[in-house]
Amino acid sequence: MPTDWQLDDVNSDIVITDGEPQVVTDNDESVRQRLILKLSMNKGNWWLNTNFGTDYMGSILGAKSKNWVAVNAAFIDAIVSTPGVLQLNKPIEYNLDNSDRLLSVTFEAQLDSGDAITLTVGMSP
């Protein structure tokens, strides 16, 4: 099983204690971190895996007019294609704050551990 480094909730930096990077020992926490990273990164920006991330430039921000069906499909794909996620339990909720240019998505996903996780992830350009 791959090792996931524990990430700080504020800025996603690797948590280091006494000079040692901390690892995630809980599978649900590992899936939570993967979801946050995947939804926070534009697909194609990570040189090690250009398929990782969310298709912001194609389906979400790149479209001249917002097709919310395509936007929803892009988020669903990003979430359910994350290892450890089985399905979405509820429709995704969107909150668009035009003044701060911030889009937040809230969703509940069923994990392969049997647990459900509820996350809100905010994205800004």
PLY file of the C-alpha trace (Angstrom):
ply
format ascii 1.0
element vertex 125
property float x
property float y
property float z
element edge 124
property int vertex1
property int vertex2
end_header
0.00 0.00 0.00
1.39 3.45 -0.90
2.38 5.79 1.88
0.41 9.02 2.20
2.05 11.87 4.03
-0.09 13.68 6.57
-0.99 17.08 5.18
-1.73 20.27 7.08
-5.40 21.26 6.76
-4.57 24.93 6.19
-2.12 24.85 3.28
-1.63 21.13 2.46
2.03 21.16 3.48
3.50 17.90 4.75
3.27 17.72 8.56
6.72 17.36 10.11
7.14 16.54 13.80
10.58 16.35 15.42
12.15 16.50 11.97
10.17 13.51 10.66
7.37 13.64 8.07
4.19 12.15 9.49
2.27 9.46 7.62
-1.45 8.88 7.49
-2.38 5.64 9.23
-6.16 5.88 8.73
-7.51 4.95 5.29
-10.49 7.32 5.55
-8.13 10.23 6.30
-6.02 9.24 3.31
-9.08 9.32 1.05
-10.13 12.69 2.52
-6.71 14.16 1.74
-6.78 12.74 -1.79
-10.18 14.30 -2.43
-9.05 17.71 -1.20
-5.90 17.58 -3.34
-7.74 16.35 -6.42
-10.42 19.01 -6.17
-7.84 21.72 -5.48
-5.65 20.99 -8.49
-6.33 21.66 -12.15
-6.08 18.53 -14.28
-2.84 18.58 -16.26
-0.85 20.79 -13.86
1.07 18.03 -12.06
3.96 16.89 -14.23
4.15 13.46 -12.59
0.54 12.64 -13.50
-1.21 14.96 -15.96
-4.48 13.05 -15.47
-4.62 13.98 -11.77
-6.90 16.81 -10.72
-10.19 18.34 -11.78
-10.91 19.54 -15.32
-11.34 23.22 -14.43
-9.98 24.63 -17.68
-12.02 22.31 -19.88
-15.45 21.84 -18.32
-15.67 24.32 -15.47
-13.77 27.58 -16.05
-12.86 27.15 -19.70
-16.42 27.17 -21.05
-17.70 30.53 -22.33
-21.12 29.89 -20.87
-21.57 27.74 -17.83
-23.14 24.42 -18.60
-23.97 23.23 -15.09
-24.60 19.70 -16.32
-20.99 19.54 -17.59
-19.69 21.22 -14.42
-21.54 18.71 -12.25
-20.28 15.81 -14.38
-16.67 17.04 -14.03
-16.95 17.16 -10.23
-18.70 13.79 -10.03
-15.94 12.24 -12.16
-13.21 13.79 -10.00
-14.81 12.53 -6.79
-15.85 9.00 -7.73
-12.61 8.29 -9.61
-10.63 8.90 -6.41
-9.29 5.62 -4.99
-11.28 4.66 -1.90
-14.51 6.36 -3.01
-17.41 4.11 -4.00
-20.14 6.62 -4.80
-21.76 9.94 -3.99
-24.53 9.60 -1.42
-26.21 12.95 -2.17
-26.15 15.50 -4.96
-23.24 17.95 -4.85
-24.08 21.35 -3.39
-22.46 24.41 -4.98
-21.87 27.83 -3.47
-20.54 30.48 -5.84
-19.33 33.69 -4.19
-18.82 36.11 -7.08
-17.46 38.93 -4.92
-14.61 36.76 -3.56
-14.39 34.66 -6.75
-14.72 31.47 -4.71
-16.55 28.28 -5.62
-17.23 25.82 -2.82
-18.53 22.30 -3.32
-20.02 20.21 -0.54
-20.66 16.52 -0.98
-21.09 13.24 0.88
-19.27 10.21 -0.47
-19.41 6.55 0.48
-15.96 5.12 1.08
-14.83 1.56 0.50
-14.29 1.25 4.26
-18.07 1.46 4.71
-17.91 4.94 6.21
-19.33 8.10 4.68
-17.43 11.36 4.49
-18.82 14.89 4.10
-16.44 17.48 2.67
-16.57 21.11 1.66
-13.75 22.19 -0.63
-13.31 25.76 -1.79
-11.56 26.72 -5.01
-10.48 30.11 -6.28
-8.56 31.12 -9.41
0 1
1 2
2 3
3 4
4 5
5 6
6 7
7 8
8 9
9 10
10 11
11 12
12 13
13 14
14 15
15 16
16 17
17 18
18 19
19 20
20 21
21 22
22 23
23 24
24 25
25 26
26 27
27 28
28 29
29 30
30 31
31 32
32 33
33 34
34 35
35 36
36 37
37 38
38 39
39 40
40 41
41 42
42 43
43 44
44 45
45 46
46 47
47 48
48 49
49 50
50 51
51 52
52 53
53 54
54 55
55 56
56 57
57 58
58 59
59 60
60 61
61 62
62 63
63 64
64 65
65 66
66 67
67 68
68 69
69 70
70 71
71 72
72 73
73 74
74 75
75 76
76 77
77 78
78 79
79 80
80 81
81 82
82 83
83 84
84 85
85 86
86 87
87 88
88 89
89 90
90 91
91 92
92 93
93 94
94 95
95 96
96 97
97 98
98 99
99 100
100 101
101 102
102 103
103 104
104 105
105 106
106 107
107 108
108 109
109 110
110 111
111 112
112 113
113 114
114 115
115 116
116 117
117 118
118 119
119 120
120 121
121 122
122 123
123 124
